[in-house]
């Protein structure tokens, strides 16, 4: 049992060549009638968790993989631990956090990742060149060219290894967990997220209930953070995504906290696809604001520090370090890419009927297994995470072994 929960063999992993860009196509006429039919049966504010959405709005990846793509700038993530003071570390966390959604979302078009089935897992890792992980620097603008994202060599001594595992631990409510660690930097993050979808007329709102905790073991600091809501707008024409709501990042030990407010586009006027956010980092004991940031999570972000310095990050120019993942042939039957491979291949070929059929089979299998567990009164036992209080924790986290 314990060996099953160990992180998988990274030796088998290869650089991911999957190009997940989704075409920014509008909704086809025949698809529009399907959506209209669906909308006619929905009521405002209705929970969409159990509503089966048409396959053509699916993105070619599982929600578990989308969470992994939030780590597409692992150099910024690892740099958090390099901050010399608590103030620098929380500012680095905010910088990483604000740049994470750009890659996680993949293009402006709003498509929906596959709902993971219970027991589904996703494993990957990143080799992060050590020279890319820098201590905090406030001076000057940060401009990094895409060229610097060249594939690091296989020489492991020049890279930090960051490992990721995600698992769907519950079906109703749909709870996903993920855990990511870098042993060398003595840091890890553990999160559990429950997605709730709501019908809002011409848009769909998805709230991410739950929280994550970043552990910096060397500094004995824990940062508790929440996630924003997402909105799929203009679902009948060219759907697009925006983030909304207020999220909090809090470190009880140091007294630093941050709030990030994602502003949605005003109903009239305002630029579409321009996602403003505003954030503030505060030292609570002295009530001092040490950093402000504003801009767009999929564009340019400007940070202003208490000493008057500013720094600009253009999220579209940040180098992406590709994740490493095992070939489908080496994956277990419940790993995301292998589990959904027939749906993905059918979507790539544009064969919506076949994709729908494969998806239906997976969902039916999940329902049958659920009925069987209910009949035998045996609750589902996840492989990598265990329930603790309101949340879920990875079974073998770094802080236990450290």
N, C-alpha and C positions, 0 to 999 in steps of 0.2 A: 504493500500500500504506500509506504513512504517513498520508495524509489519512483513510483508513478508520479509523485508530486514534485520530484526533482526537475530542475529546468532541463529541457531536452538537449540532445547532443548538438552543440553548435558546429562541430566539425563538418556536419553534413550540409550546413547552410551555404547558400550561394547568393550573390548579389541579385536583388529582385529586379527583373527586367520588365515587369508588368507595367504597362502605361495606363494608368487609371483615368486619364483625362476623359471626361464625358463630353460628347458633342453638344454644343449650345443650340440645339434644334428646338424650334417651337413645337407645340402640340399639334399633331396631325388631325385632320378633320374627323376621321373615324375614331381617333382616340378621344377627341373632345366630346363626342356623343357618349362615350363610355363614362367619362368623368361627370358629364351633366347628369347622366342616369344615376350615378353614385351620389352626387350632390343632392339630387331630388329626394333621396331616401334618408339624408342626414339632417339632424336638427342642430341649430347653433349651440355651441358649447358641449356637443356630444363627445364622449370619450371614444377615440378611434382605435384603442388597443386591440379590440377584437374584430375590427372591420377589415376585411380582406381587400387590399388596394390592388388596382390593376398592375400587371407585371411590367408594362412598358414604362412605368415611372421608376423602376428600380435601377439603382446604381450597381455596377458590377463588382461589388465587394460587400462583405459582411460588416455589420456595425462594429464587431470586435476589431476588424482590421482598421476601421476608421479611427478608433481610439489609438491604435498603434501609430497611425499617421500624424497624430498630434505630437509625436516625438521626432518629426522630420528635421528638426534643428537640434540634434542631440548635443552639439557643441555648446549651444546657449544653455541647455539644461545642465550640463556638467559644470559650466562656468559658475553656477550659483554657489557651489561649494568652495569656489576659489575666492569669493569675496572675503576681504580681510576683516570686516566688521559686520555686526548684525544689520546695520543700515544698508551696507553694500549688498548683502546677501538677499534681503527682501526686494531691493530695487532690481537685482538680477532676476529674481523670480518673476517679478511683474513684466520685465522685458521678455523673458522666455514665454510667459503665459499669453501675452498679447500677440506674439508672433506664431503661436501654435495653431490657431484656428485656420489660418490661410491655407496651409498644406492639408490639414485635416478635411477641408471642405471640397477641394478639387474643382476648380472652375466655378463660374457664377451660377451655372444651371442647377436648379434644385431637383435632385433625384434622391431617392430614399435607399439607404443601404439595406441589405437583407436583414430581417429580424433574426437574430441568432436563435437556433433551437437549443433546448436545454442540454447541457453537457458539451456543447460546442466549445472548442478552444482555438486560440490563435497564438502561435509562438513566432518570435523573430528576434533579431539582434542588430546592433550597429557597431561598426568599428569606427571609433572617433579619433582622428589624428590628434595626438597630444598637443601639437603646436597650435591647434585651433581652439583649445580650451584655455581661455585667457582670464587672468584676474580682471576685476572690474576696472573700466576706464571711463571716466566721464568726459574727458576732453576730446574735442573734435567730433566730426561726424563719422558714423560707422558706415562705410560703403564697402561692400564685399562683392567681388565680381563672381559670376557663375563659374568662371574657369577654375576658381580655387576649389571647386567641389569635385576635383578629379578623384578617381577611385584610389583609395589608399592601398598601398601594397600589402602583401600578405604578412609583412613583418609585424607580428603582434606587439613587439616591444615598443613600437612607435604609436600604438593605438590603445585607447581605453575600450573595454568591451562593455556595452550596455545591453542588457537582456530584458525581454518583455514577454509576459504571458497574460492572456486574457481568457476568461471563461464565462459562459452564460450559466449562472447558478440557480436561476429561478425562471419559471415561465409566466406565472400569474402571481405577483406582478413581474414584468420582464426586467430582471436585474442582471446587469453585466458587471463583472469585476475585472480590474487589471492591476498588474504589479510590474514594476520596472526597477532594475537595480544595476548599479555599477559598484562592484566590490572595491576596486582600487580607490574610488573617490569616496567610499563609505557613505553612499547616499542611495535612497530608494524611495519609491512612491507607491502608495497603495490606494486604490479608489474603488468605490462601488456606485453605479449609476442606474437609476430606474427611469426609463423614458416614458413620458405620458403624452399622448397626442390628443389634440382637441380641434374640432372643426369650427372655423371662424368665418364662414361665408366663402369669400374668394381666397382665403388663405387657411393654412393649417399651422397650428402652434404646437411645438414639441418642447415640453419642459424636461430638464434633466434633474431629477430629484436625487439627492445623495451628496457625497463629498469625497474628497481625496485628502491624503496626508502625505506631505513630503518630509522625509526624515533625513536630517544631516547629522550623522552619528558623531562625526568629529567635533561638531559644535554643540551636540546635545540639543538640537533645535528641531521642533516639529512645526510645519506650516500647514494649517488646515485651510482648504479652499473649496469653493463651490463652482458650479458650471452655469453658463448662461442658457437662456431659452433660445430655440431656433424657430424661425418662421419661414414657411414656404409660401411665397406670394404669387399672385396672378397665375393660379394653377390652370387656367383655361388657355393661356397664351404661351408666353415664354416664362416658365416658372423660375424664380430666383430665390436665394436664401438670404435672410439677414438674421443677425443675433440681437437679442434684446434682454433687458433686465439688469439687475445689479448683482454682482458677485463679490464675495469677500475672501480675503486672504489674511490669515491671522497667525501670529506667532506669540503664544502666551508667555513663553520664557523671556523673550527680549522686549515685549511690550510694543512691538511694531505691528501695524496692520495696514492693509490696502483695500480700497474699494475700487471696483471697475464698473462703470455704468456704460452699458451698450445701448446707444440711442437708436431706436428704429426710425425709419423714414417717416416724416409727417404725412398725413393723409393727402394733403394738397401741397403741391410744390415740393421742393427738396429734390436732391439728385438720387435717382435709382442706382443701386449697386454701390452707393457710397455709404459706408457703414461707420458712422462716427462713434468713437468711444472716448470716455474721459476717465482718467483714474488719478488717484491720489494716494501717496504713501505717507503714513503718519506715525510719529512716535507718541504713543498714547500717554505715558506718564507726564510728558512735558507739553502735550497737545501741539506738537510742532509738525508742520507738513514738510517733509524732506525731499519730496519729488512729486511732480505732476506730469502726467502724460496725456496727450490727446492725438487724435488722428483716426485712421481707418485700419481695422484689423486685416484688411486685404489690400492695403496701400501703404501710405507713409505714416509713421508714428514719430511724434516729436516728444522728447523727454526734457523737462526742465528741472534742474536740481537746485537745492536751497542756496548753493553758492553762486547761482546765476549762470552756471554752465548749461549748455544745451547739447543734445545729441539727437540725430535723426536716423531712424532705421527704415529702410524701404523694404517691406516684406517681400515684394516681388523680385528683389535682387539677391535675397539671402540664398547662399548655396544650400542645396538640399543634399543631405547624406542619405543615400539609398539604404533601405533596410536589407538585411540578409534573411533569407527564408529557405527552408528545405524544399526540394522539388516535390511536386504533388505525390509522386510515386513513393517517396520516403515518409509521407505524412500518415498519421493515424486516421481511421475512418471518420472521426468526429472533428477533425481540424478544418477550419473554415474553408480554405481553398479547395481541399479535396471534397468536402461535404457538398459545396455549392458548385462544383466544377461543371456539371451538366447545365445548370441554370445559366452560369456565366458564359459558357461556350455558345449556348443557344441565343443569348442576348447579343453576343458579338456577331453572330451570323444574321441577326435581325429576325430570328425565328421566334416570335413572341409566343406562339401556341405551344411550341416544344418547351420553352422556358417556363410557361405557366404550368404545364403538365409535370415537369420535374419538381417545381416548387411545391405543387399540390401534393406530390408523393411524399416529400420530406415532412410537410405539415401533417399529413394523415398519419405517418409513422409516429410522429411526436404525440399526436392525440391518442393513438392506440396504446402507446407505452404509458401515457398518463393515466388512461382508464385502468390499465393493468396494475399500476402502482396503487391507485385508489382502491381497487378491489382487494389487493393484498395488504393494504394499509402500510406500505413501505415508502417512506418519504425519499425523495431524490437526494443522494449524497454527492456533492461536488468533489472533484478530484484535487483541485489546487487551492480552494478557499474554504474557510470555515466561518459559520455565522458567529458573530460576537456582538451582543447587545443589538443595536439597530443596524449595525454594519456588518461587513464581511472582511476577514483578514486573510492574506496569503498564508499558507500553512508553514512555510519555512523562511520567514523574512530575515533580512540582513540584521535587524536589531536583536533577533534571538541568538544569532550565531556570533555577533560582534562582541 
